[in-house]
Amino acid sequence: MPPLRFSDDELFTIETFAQPLPVADRGPFLERAAALLQGVEVGPGAIHRACEQAQLEARRSGAAIESRPHGGKYG
């Protein structure tokens, strides 16, 4: 698979979709997103669709969203 190049904004989109996944699932998420981008004209829309699909597949495969500590009255 040839390497993909992303702008800062595109990389931010990818990182945003990867963030809710457990760390162990982020590598497979990135590999799946890259596979979905093969043969496609890469741009913001294509990246968003590929990341959305890869994240959905990761969640369906049993990946749980990491709980994040938060402040406030319930933290």
VOSE-695866 format. One record per residue: residue number from 0; x, y, z negated of N, C-alpha, C, O in turn. Coordinates in steps of 0.05 Angstrom, whole numbers. Layout:
BEGIN
+-----+--------+--------+--------+--------+--------+--------+--------+--------+--------+--------+--------+--------+
|  nr |     nu |     nv |     nw |    cau |    cav |    caw |     cu |     cv |     cw |     ou |     ov |     ow |
+-----+--------+--------+--------+--------+--------+--------+--------+--------+--------+--------+--------+--------+
| NUM |      X |      Y |      Z |      X |      Y |      Z |      X |      Y |      Z |      X |      Y |      Z |
...
+-----+--------+--------+--------+--------+--------+--------+--------+--------+--------+--------+--------+--------+
END
This chain:
BEGIN
+-----+--------+--------+--------+--------+--------+--------+--------+--------+--------+--------+--------+--------+
|  nr |     nu |     nv |     nw |    cau |    cav |    caw |     cu |     cv |     cw |     ou |     ov |     ow |
+-----+--------+--------+--------+--------+--------+--------+--------+--------+--------+--------+--------+--------+
|   0 |     17 |    -23 |      0 |      0 |      0 |      0 |     18 |     25 |      0 |     35 |     28 |    -18 |
|   1 |     15 |     42 |     20 |     32 |     66 |     20 |     25 |     85 |     -3 |      2 |     86 |    -11 |
|   2 |     44 |    101 |    -12 |     39 |    119 |    -34 |     19 |    141 |    -26 |     19 |    149 |     -3 |
|   3 |      3 |    149 |    -45 |    -16 |    171 |    -40 |     -5 |    196 |    -53 |      8 |    195 |    -74 |
|   4 |    -10 |    219 |    -41 |     -2 |    245 |    -52 |    -27 |    260 |    -58 |    -46 |    261 |    -43 |
|   5 |    -26 |    273 |    -82 |    -49 |    288 |    -91 |    -41 |    317 |    -99 |    -18 |    321 |   -108 |
|   6 |    -60 |    335 |    -95 |    -55 |    362 |   -105 |    -59 |    362 |   -136 |    -69 |    342 |   -147 |
|   7 |    -52 |    384 |   -149 |    -57 |    386 |   -178 |    -86 |    382 |   -185 |    -93 |    369 |   -204 |
|   8 |   -104 |    394 |   -169 |   -133 |    392 |   -174 |   -142 |    363 |   -171 |   -159 |    354 |   -186 |
|   9 |   -132 |    350 |   -150 |   -141 |    322 |   -146 |   -130 |    304 |   -168 |   -144 |    286 |   -177 |
|  10 |   -106 |    309 |   -176 |    -94 |    293 |   -198 |   -110 |    298 |   -224 |   -114 |    279 |   -240 |
|  11 |   -119 |    323 |   -229 |   -135 |    329 |   -252 |   -161 |    313 |   -251 |   -170 |    303 |   -272 |
|  12 |   -173 |    311 |   -228 |   -198 |    295 |   -225 |   -193 |    266 |   -233 |   -209 |    254 |   -247 |
|  13 |   -172 |    255 |   -223 |   -165 |    227 |   -228 |   -161 |    223 |   -258 |   -171 |    204 |   -270 |
|  14 |   -145 |    240 |   -270 |   -140 |    239 |   -299 |   -165 |    241 |   -315 |   -169 |    228 |   -336 |
|  15 |   -183 |    258 |   -306 |   -209 |    263 |   -321 |   -225 |    237 |   -320 |   -238 |    230 |   -341 |
|  16 |   -226 |    223 |   -298 |   -241 |    198 |   -296 |   -228 |    176 |   -312 |   -242 |    158 |   -323 |
|  17 |   -201 |    176 |   -314 |   -187 |    155 |   -329 |   -188 |    159 |   -359 |   -187 |    140 |   -374 |
|  18 |   -191 |    184 |   -368 |   -189 |    190 |   -397 |   -208 |    175 |   -415 |   -200 |    166 |   -436 |
|  19 |   -234 |    171 |   -408 |   -252 |    157 |   -426 |   -246 |    127 |   -428 |   -256 |    114 |   -446 |
|  20 |   -230 |    116 |   -410 |   -225 |     87 |   -410 |   -203 |     81 |   -431 |   -186 |     97 |   -436 |
|  21 |   -205 |     57 |   -443 |   -183 |     48 |   -460 |   -157 |     48 |   -445 |   -156 |     43 |   -421 |
|  22 |   -135 |     54 |   -458 |   -109 |     56 |   -445 |   -102 |     31 |   -429 |    -91 |     33 |   -407 |
|  23 |   -109 |      8 |   -439 |   -103 |    -17 |   -424 |   -118 |    -19 |   -398 |   -110 |    -34 |   -380 |
|  24 |   -140 |     -5 |   -395 |   -157 |     -7 |   -371 |   -150 |     15 |   -350 |   -160 |     15 |   -328 |
|  25 |   -132 |     33 |   -358 |   -126 |     56 |   -340 |   -110 |     47 |   -316 |   -114 |     57 |   -294 |
|  26 |    -91 |     29 |   -319 |    -75 |     19 |   -297 |    -93 |      5 |   -276 |    -91 |     13 |   -252 |
|  27 |   -109 |    -14 |   -284 |   -128 |    -26 |   -265 |   -147 |     -6 |   -252 |   -154 |     -9 |   -228 |
|  28 |   -156 |     14 |   -267 |   -173 |     35 |   -257 |   -159 |     50 |   -234 |   -170 |     54 |   -213 |
|  29 |   -133 |     58 |   -239 |   -118 |     72 |   -219 |   -113 |     55 |   -194 |   -114 |     66 |   -172 |
|  30 |   -107 |     30 |   -198 |   -103 |     12 |   -175 |   -128 |      9 |   -159 |   -127 |      9 |   -134 |
|  31 |   -151 |      7 |   -172 |   -176 |      4 |   -157 |   -183 |     30 |   -143 |   -192 |     29 |   -120 |
|  32 |   -179 |     53 |   -156 |   -185 |     78 |   -143 |   -167 |     81 |   -118 |   -176 |     90 |    -97 |
|  33 |   -142 |     74 |   -120 |   -123 |     76 |    -98 |   -132 |     57 |    -75 |   -130 |     65 |    -52 |
|  34 |   -141 |     33 |    -82 |   -151 |     15 |    -61 |   -175 |     26 |    -47 |   -178 |     23 |    -23 |
|  35 |   -193 |     39 |    -62 |   -216 |     51 |    -49 |   -210 |     74 |    -31 |   -225 |     81 |    -14 |
|  36 |   -187 |     86 |    -36 |   -178 |    109 |    -19 |   -163 |    101 |      6 |   -158 |    118 |     23 |
|  37 |   -155 |     76 |      8 |   -141 |     66 |     32 |   -159 |     68 |     57 |   -182 |     59 |     56 |
|  38 |   -148 |     80 |     78 |   -163 |     82 |    103 |   -183 |    104 |    103 |   -199 |    106 |    122 |
|  39 |   -183 |    121 |     82 |   -203 |    143 |     80 |   -187 |    169 |     81 |   -165 |    171 |     71 |
|  40 |   -199 |    189 |     94 |   -187 |    216 |     93 |   -189 |    226 |     64 |   -211 |    231 |     54 |
|  41 |   -166 |    229 |     52 |   -165 |    236 |     23 |   -170 |    266 |     20 |   -157 |    283 |     32 |
|  42 |   -189 |    272 |      3 |   -197 |    299 |     -4 |   -212 |    298 |    -30 |   -216 |    277 |    -41 |
|  43 |   -220 |    321 |    -40 |   -234 |    322 |    -66 |   -259 |    304 |    -67 |   -262 |    290 |    -87 |
|  44 |   -275 |    304 |    -46 |   -299 |    287 |    -47 |   -293 |    257 |    -47 |   -305 |    242 |    -62 |
|  45 |   -274 |    249 |    -30 |   -266 |    221 |    -29 |   -254 |    212 |    -56 |   -259 |    190 |    -65 |
|  46 |   -238 |    229 |    -67 |   -225 |    222 |    -93 |   -246 |    219 |   -115 |   -245 |    201 |   -131 |
|  47 |   -265 |    238 |   -115 |   -287 |    236 |   -135 |   -303 |    211 |   -132 |   -308 |    197 |   -152 |
|  48 |   -310 |    204 |   -107 |   -326 |    179 |   -103 |   -310 |    155 |   -111 |   -321 |    136 |   -123 |
|  49 |   -284 |    153 |   -103 |   -268 |    130 |   -110 |   -265 |    127 |   -140 |   -267 |    105 |   -151 |
|  50 |   -260 |    149 |   -154 |   -256 |    148 |   -183 |   -282 |    141 |   -197 |   -282 |    126 |   -216 |
|  51 |   -304 |    152 |   -187 |   -330 |    145 |   -198 |   -336 |    116 |   -196 |   -345 |    103 |   -215 |
|  52 |   -331 |    104 |   -172 |   -335 |     76 |   -168 |   -317 |     59 |   -185 |   -325 |     39 |   -197 |
|  53 |   -291 |     66 |   -186 |   -272 |     51 |   -202 |   -278 |     52 |   -231 |   -275 |     32 |   -245 |
|  54 |   -287 |     75 |   -241 |   -295 |     77 |   -269 |   -319 |     61 |   -275 |   -321 |     47 |   -296 |
|  55 |   -339 |     61 |   -257 |   -363 |     45 |   -261 |   -356 |     16 |   -262 |   -367 |      1 |   -279 |
|  56 |   -339 |      7 |   -244 |   -331 |    -21 |   -245 |   -316 |    -29 |   -270 |   -320 |    -50 |   -281 |
|  57 |   -299 |    -11 |   -280 |   -284 |    -16 |   -304 |   -303 |    -18 |   -328 |   -299 |    -35 |   -345 |
|  58 |   -323 |     -1 |   -329 |   -342 |     -2 |   -351 |   -359 |    -27 |   -349 |   -366 |    -39 |   -370 |
|  59 |   -367 |    -35 |   -326 |   -383 |    -59 |   -322 |   -368 |    -84 |   -330 |   -380 |   -104 |   -339 |
|  60 |   -341 |    -83 |   -327 |   -326 |   -107 |   -333 |   -321 |   -110 |   -363 |   -305 |   -127 |   -372 |
|  61 |   -334 |    -94 |   -379 |   -331 |    -97 |   -408 |   -314 |    -76 |   -421 |   -310 |    -77 |   -445 |
|  62 |   -304 |    -57 |   -406 |   -288 |    -36 |   -418 |   -305 |    -18 |   -435 |   -326 |     -8 |   -427 |
|  63 |   -297 |    -13 |   -460 |   -311 |      4 |   -478 |   -299 |     32 |   -478 |   -274 |     35 |   -475 |
|  64 |   -315 |     52 |   -482 |   -305 |     79 |   -484 |   -292 |     82 |   -511 |   -304 |     75 |   -532 |
|  65 |   -268 |     92 |   -512 |   -254 |     96 |   -537 |   -269 |    117 |   -554 |   -278 |    137 |   -543 |
|  66 |   -270 |    112 |   -579 |   -282 |    132 |   -596 |   -261 |    153 |   -602 |   -238 |    146 |   -608 |
|  67 |   -269 |    177 |   -601 |   -250 |    199 |   -607 |   -259 |    213 |   -632 |   -282 |    219 |   -636 |
|  68 |   -239 |    217 |   -650 |   -246 |    232 |   -674 |   -254 |    261 |   -666 |   -243 |    273 |   -649 |
|  69 |   -274 |    270 |   -680 |   -283 |    297 |   -675 |   -289 |    311 |   -701 |   -295 |    298 |   -722 |
|  70 |   -287 |    336 |   -701 |   -292 |    352 |   -725 |   -322 |    356 |   -729 |   -339 |    343 |   -716 |
|  71 |   -328 |    375 |   -746 |   -356 |    381 |   -750 |   -368 |    365 |   -773 |   -354 |    350 |   -787 |
|  72 |   -393 |    369 |   -776 |   -407 |    357 |   -799 |   -407 |    326 |   -798 |   -409 |    314 |   -820 |
|  73 |   -405 |    314 |   -775 |   -406 |    285 |   -773 |   -378 |    273 |   -769 |   -376 |    248 |   -765 |
|  74 |   -357 |    289 |   -769 |   -330 |    279 |   -763 |   -316 |    267 |   -785 |   -293 |    258 |   -782 |
+-----+--------+--------+--------+--------+--------+--------+--------+--------+--------+--------+--------+--------+
END
